Amino acid sequence: MSQTQIAIDMNAAKNALREVANQSYNLAMGLQNAAPAQVMQTSGPSRSVQYLLETSLQINKASKTIEELALLDSSKRVL
């Protein structure tokens, strides 16, 4: 596999992960709006909303890691 193809694949993976993270976040917000937490529940959003938000955060972190690796790889190719 060529360096160019690896860069293309890393970019595609990064973009796919960002899209999944955005969808997870949007699902969390939709769930929160459709079924807000009960008034008696003082601990914040429901566990489902918390799970989706945490999932979104972790997937975004993975996407950023791939982006950093791609930048590192491209800077090595320039040298």
Residue pairs with C-beta under 8 A, 6 or more apart in sequence:
1 9
3 73
3 77
6 73
7 70
7 73
7 74
10 66
10 69
10 70
10 73
11 70
13 66
14 63
14 66
14 67
14 70
17 59
17 60
17 62
17 63
17 66
18 59
18 60
18 63
20 59
21 55
21 56
21 57
21 59
21 60
21 63
22 56
24 52
24 53
24 55
24 56
24 59
25 52
25 53
25 56
27 52
28 45
28 48
28 49
28 52
28 53
28 56
31 46
31 48
31 49
31 52
32 45
32 46
32 49
35 46
37 44
37 45
37 46
44 50
45 53
